[in-house]
Each structure stands twice: as structure tokens, then as C-alpha cells.
Amino acid sequence: MTPDEIARAMTGALSQTTPKRAEALLPSPMIQNHAAFLTQRADGALLCAWFGGTLEGKSDISIFASVLLPGASQWGPPQRLSDDAAHSEQNPVLFNAPDGRLILFHTSQPSGNQDECRIRMVEVLCEEADPTALRAPGGRYLDLPRGCFVRAAPVIREDGAWLLPIFRCVQRPGQKWNGSHDTAAVALSTDQGESWQLDALESSIGCVHMSPVSLGGAHLAAFFRRRQADFVYRTESRDGGRTWSVPEATDVPNNNSSIAVIRLKDGRLAMICNPVNAEMSSARRASLYDELGEADERPDADPAGGCVPIWGVPRAPVSLCLSEDGGRSFPSRLIVEDGPGTCLSNDSTDGRNLEMSYPWLLEAPDGTLQLAYTYHRRAIKHVRLAPGWDKAAARSTL
């Protein structure tokens, strides 16, 4: 599909493509739409949040969301949930807090300087007269160091503490951020998000987009995107996230693009990702923000003591990878959608970008699997898989 064809299809209407699958392109007024996140409200409504604007890193990038009401066949209109004219607002995370609040966390950065990013937290309110209408008044920045980023929701520890997965975009004095020293961390709040403290994960250079999942009781596992574009990495905790093991490679390739992992009702782990790495493709680009066109005389960060980030590895296919051993291996891999995955440009208007990336997933109480991901940087695509979706995948394609 061309960018114009995608735009015309962004109606939010669900179409049934197979007996087990329905899909939609979410409505948005913006030409670039990226980084989907899904959650479900207590009333059964499905919410999808993303960021939209003209180009990632530009100050016109804001957070949007849309609501799919129970039984509805069309997503509601896009709702703008942030609007800071001086910052690029990215990576929305929706969190159903134990006290009933729906909380939005998102990043806020000046231009492409991720090492200057702050995390903003705001309650999302639903209009009583129209359950598809949302607003997010007020909000504040978390008391965390600059350079902190989010991509996954907090985990609630057994004592009620919130554990917010963080990745640190680490600044090198006098040098331009390029991802070479990014590390993983966990932000801890014992007062329902009022204050936070940051705990670093040791030996986590290059491990970002931490996606934690409960394995039962105080046993947690977490999975990482890798700046080195080699493999998804895994760590685990036996004490509710107070301490973590040194991250180790899984058998799932990673292209330095986002992943998400959940635990299904049957105990298996489901990871949605692009199982491709740098060894499988020679495609490369200079950096994440090399199209912003903004003057910056600083040299790129020296990788000494860190890693050499790899950008531009194709972002396709979108696959569901299934594990029966707590995420140590993912032998079953089902293709949700395939294509070239070309991501050498972030532009959403010229048709060069063909990525299907930054996916999220959740399992509804009835076993329905809800997926969302970036489609060619032009739209957010929603895919709904009916219960029994895995048994219908006789040819490894959903």
C-alpha cells in the first residue's frame, strides 16, 4: 500500500480477514504514527495509545489514543493526550493502577536528544457522556534523572510497590547521544507514583525496552531489545524485582527494535517482535534521528566502554514467539504479517518506509489476543485473533 492508500484506509473499521482474524488501521490526523501500546479498561473497552506527528523527534510529536468499545466494529476517534510545543512526546504506556486510576506514562525530549528525556505521568479520564472520549489534564514529570525512557507498564510487587521498567539513554560529556551506553534500570515507587528511586541493572549495556512478566509469586523474567541488533536478552528475579540476574541471550534474534512479552492464561509466554538481526541483513542507517536536519556539532558518542549500536536492520516480519520454559527458549514462531520491513528512512510520506514494528499485545479474559503495531510509519494496525488462534496456525502464519 502507498502512503495515500494507507491514509484512506485509516478509518478504524474492523474487517474480518479470516475466521479467526480481524484487523483495522486506527484513525489519526497525523502523517506519522508509531509505538502502539494496548490496555483494557474495567468496562471491557480496548485502548490503544501511540505517538503521532510529522517525524519522530520533532516537537510536533504528541501522544494520541483511541477506544474500541465492547462489541463495537470500529475504533473511536483519535484523542490527543499531550501537546507540548517544545518537546517530542513519545513511547506512551497505559497503566491500570490498583486504585482504579488509568495512568499514562510517556517520554518527553527536546528533538533527538534522548539523553535529555524526562518521563511524564498523568491520569487519563474518560468522559461520562462519551466513553470513547478521553482527556489527560495536568500531569507532572517523574523525579528521575534525565535520559530515562519507558516502553512497558509497571509491575506491582507483593508489598504493593510499583516497579517501572526503565532504560537509560546515557550521556557522554561533550558527545552526541547515539545509544552506545544505554543501560537497563527499574524505577521503584512505594507511594503510588508520588516519588521514585532508580535501581540500575548490572552488566546491561545495550539492553533497552525492558519487558517484565510474572512467572508466579516473586519470580519474574524480563526481556530486552538490544542496541547491538543481535538477540533478545533475558534476565530474571527471584525476589519480586529487588535483584536481577545478568542479562543473557535467548534464541530470538533482535534488530534493535521493540519487543513485548506477556504470560498467557495457559502459562506460556508470548513475545511479539521482529525476529531478525544484523547477521541476517546488511541494511544499515547512520542513526535513529539522522533525518531531523538539525545542526549539532558534537561528535557521536565514543563506544569505548559501551557498545556499537546498529540501526537499519529490517523491521519485519511481525511474529508471535511462544515459550513453555519461562522464556529461556521460544521454539514456536507464528508470523502475524510479513513484508520487506525496510526502515532506512523514518519518513511517512514518500513510501520508502515499510516497517511493521514496535508491537504490543494483550490477552483478553476470553482468550482473544489483541495486537497492535506500526504499519509503514504511516498508521497503527490493530489485529484481533479469536480464541484458538494458535491451533489455527497450521502453516505458522496467522
N, C-alpha and C positions, 0 to 999 in steps of 0.2 A: 504493500500500500504506500502511496505517496503521502507526504505530509498533509496535503489538502484532502485527500481521501480519508485519512485518519480523522482530521478535524470534523468532517461531515458525519463521521460515524460516532463521534463523542456525544451521544445522546443520553447515555446511562441506561438504555433499554437492554434488558437481558434477552439473549436469544439462545434457544436450545440447539446445540450443535450435534449432540449425541444423546442417547437416552440417559446417560449419567453426567452429562456436562452441559453447563450454560455459561455464557460469558457476556461481558459488556465492556465498553470503553467509557470511563467516567466523564461526566461533563466538566469542563474547565474553561474559563475565559482566557487562560494563559497559553502561550505557544510552547513553553517548556514545562513539563510535569514529570516529577521524579520522586523516588524514595517513599513508596507507599508503606503505610502501617495500618493494620486492621485490629479492631477490638469489637466486642459485642456488649451492648447495654443490657441492663437487667430486664428491660421490656422486650428483649429479643432482637432489637434493631442492630444491624451491622453498620459500623462506622469505618470509613476509610479516610485517613489523613495523608497528605503529601505536601511537597513544596512546588510552587509554580511561579513563573516569571518569564523573562526573556533568555537568560543564560545563567547557569549555576555560578554563584559568586557575585553576581550583580546585586545592587542594592534594591532592585525591584522584586527580588525573590521573597515570597511570603508563604505562610502556611495556609493550606486550604483543607476542607473536609467535606464529605458528603455522607448521607444517611440512606441506607436501604431498609425500609420498614418491613416488619414480618409480613410475609405473603405478597409483598409488592414485586412487580416485574420491572421496575425502573428506579434507578437511584435518584435521590432528591437533588436539588440544585446545589452547586458548589457554594460553600460558606467560607469566607475569609476569616481566619482566626488570628492573624498577626499582620502588622503593617508598619514596620519601622523603616522609614525612608533612608536611613543611614547604614543599614545592615542587611546582609543576606541571611535570611532566616530559613534554616534547613533541618533535615532529619527529625520530623515530628514523631513523638512517641506518646501514645494514649494509654493511660493507666487508670484502671478501676480501683480506687483506693478502698481500704476496708471500711472507712466511714461513709461510703456511698458517693463520694465525690468522683467525678471524671476529671482527671488531671492531664494536661498537655505539657510535656517537656519538649523543648526544641532548642536547636543551636542558633546562635546569633553572632555573626562575624563581619568585620569590615573587609569587603572584597574577597580575594582568595587567600587571605592571611588566616589560615586555620589556627595558627598558634596564638592568635588574639581572640579566639572564640570564647563566648560565655554561654552558659545554659540558662534558659528562661523556663519558668514554671508558672502555669496559670490554670485556674479551674474553668472547664468548659461547661456552659449552661445550655439547657435545652428549653426552647420556648414552649410554654404550655399549649398555646393555641395551634402550633405547628411543630410536630415532633421532628421534622426534617430541618428545622431552623436552629442554628447553633450560634452562640456568641462566647467570647472569651475576654471579658473586660479585666483591666488591671494586669496583674501578674508581676513577677519580680525575677531578678537574676539570683541563682544559687550562689552561696558563699563558698565557691570553689575556685581554684586558680584558673587563670586564662589558659586557653588551649584545651579545655575539657570538651569532649564530644559525646553524644549519646546516639544509640540506634535501637536499644531494646528496653523494655519496661522493667521497673524494679521487681525484685523477688522479695517476698515477705518472710523474714526469718521466724523461727519458732517463738522468739521472745517479742515479736511484733515490729522489730526494726526493719526498715526499708533498705535493701541493697540495690543501688542503681549502677548498672554496668557502664563503665566509662572507658574511653580511650583518650590518651593524652597526645596531642599534637605538640611535640616538644620543640621549643625554640632554641636555636644555636646563635649565640651572640654575634650580631653583625651579618648574619646569613639569612637567606630566604627559606621559609619552610618548604620542604618537599616530601615529607613523610619518612625521612631516613632514620629518625629517632623516636618514632611513635611507639607508645607502650600501652599496656592494659592496666586498669585500676578498677576499684569498686568504691563508690561513694556511699557512706553509711549515714542514715538518719534515724535517731531514736525518738524524734518528736514530730512524726508525721510530716516530714519535709520542711520544717521550720529552719533547721540547721543541718550542716553536713560536714563530715570529715572524710578525707581521701586516703585510701589504702592502696598502695601500688602492688601489682603482681610481679614477682621476681622473674627475671630471665624471659621477659615478654616483648623484646624488641621486635617490631613488625606485626605484633598481634593486635588487631583492632576489631571493632564491631562485636564485642563480646556478647554472645547469645546464651544465657544460662537456662538450665532446665532442671527441675527436680527429678531425682531418681528414687525418691521416697525418704521420708524423715529428714535427717540433717545431711543426707547425701545429695550433692549437686554435681552436675557436669556443666561445662561451658565451652563454647566453640567460637573460633575466631576466623575472620578474614585475615589474609596475610599480605602485607606490603610487598613481600618477595615474590608473590604470584606463584607459589609452589603447591602447598596443600592447606586444607582446613586444619587448624590445630585444635587440640582439646586439652582442657585442664579439669581437675575435679577437686571437690572439697568434701570432707567427711564431718565437718563441724559447722554446717549451716552457713558457709561462706566466710568464716573468720580467717581461715588459711586456705591456700590453694597450692596444688602441685605445679611443678614446672610444666608449661605447655609442651605437648608433643604432637607430631604429625599424625593425622588419620589417613585413611586410604582415599579420601575425596580430594581431587585436585581443586585448586582455587586460583582465580585470575585477578586477585587484588580487587574483588568486588564483593558486595554484601551477601550475607547468608542469614538464614533464620532457622531456628530449631525449636520444635515443641515435642512434648510427650503425648502420644495418643492414648485414648482410653484403654486400649488393649496392652499398654505398657511399652510398645515400640517407640523409638524416636523417629521423627520425620524431619529431615533437613531439606529446605528448598534453596537452590543455589544454581550457579553455572559451573558444572564440574569440568572445568578447562583450566590449564595452567600454562606458564611461559614455555615449558618444554614442548607443548603441543602446537604453538603458533609463534611465528616470528614478528607478528604485528606489534608495533610499538608507537607510543607518542611521548612527547617530551615531559609532560607533567599533567596534572589534573586540571590546572587553570591556565594552560598556555594560550587560550583564545580570548582572555579578558582584555588584552591590549593595553594594560595599564603599566606605566613606567615604574620599574623597580630596579635600582642599580645594584642591589645587594646580590652577591653570588649565591648560587644554590648551596644548601647546607652540605658540608663535608660529611660523607658517610662513615668516616673513621669512628669506630666505637658503636656504630649503628648498623644499618643495612643499606642496600641499594634498591630503592623501590622500583617496581616495574609497572608501567602504565600502558594501556592499549591492547592488552590481550582480549580477544573477542568475548562478548558477554552473551553467550547463547551456547547450548540450549538452556531453557529453564527446566530443571529436573527436580523430582522428589526422590530423595535418597533415604532408605529405610534401614534402621538398625534394630537388632534384637539383643544386643550386648551392651546397652548403655552408651552407645556412640563410639565404641572402640573401633567398629568397622561398619560400613554401610554397603553390603553386597547387593542389595536390591535397589535399582535406579530406574525410575519411570519418567519418561520425557513428557512434560506438560506442553511445551512449544519449542520448535526448533527454527533456526534461521542462521544467517551469516554472523549476526552478533557484532557487526563492525562498530567500533567505538573510538575511532581515531579523531572524531570531532564531537563536541557537545552540542553543535548547532541543531536546532529542531525544525528548521525551515527549508534546508537545502536537500534533504533526503539522504545525506551521507551516513547519518547515524542509524544503525539497525539493531541496537542493543535491546535485549529483553532482560532486565536486571533489577537489582535492589528489591527482591521479593519479600513478601511476608505471608504468613499462613496462620490459621487457627482452625480448631475442630469444634463444631457446634455440638450441643448436647446430644443430638440425634445421630451423630457420626458424619454429618455433612462436612466436607473440607472446603474452606474458603481461602482463596489465594488472590494475591494482588501483586503486580509488578509493573515496572516501567516498560512502555512499549515505544521503541524508537525515539525516546526522549520527547515525544510529542503528546503521549497520553498515558494514563494509568489504566491498566487492564485488570479486570476482575474475572476470575474463573471460579465457578462453583461446581464441586464434584459431589454427586449424591452418595449416600451411604452405600458401601460395597465397591467404591471406586477402585480399590486396589485389586479386587478379584476380577474386575472387568478389563484389566490391562494385560491381556494375554500376549500382546506383542510389544510390551514395555513402553507403550505410548498411550497416554490418557486421552 
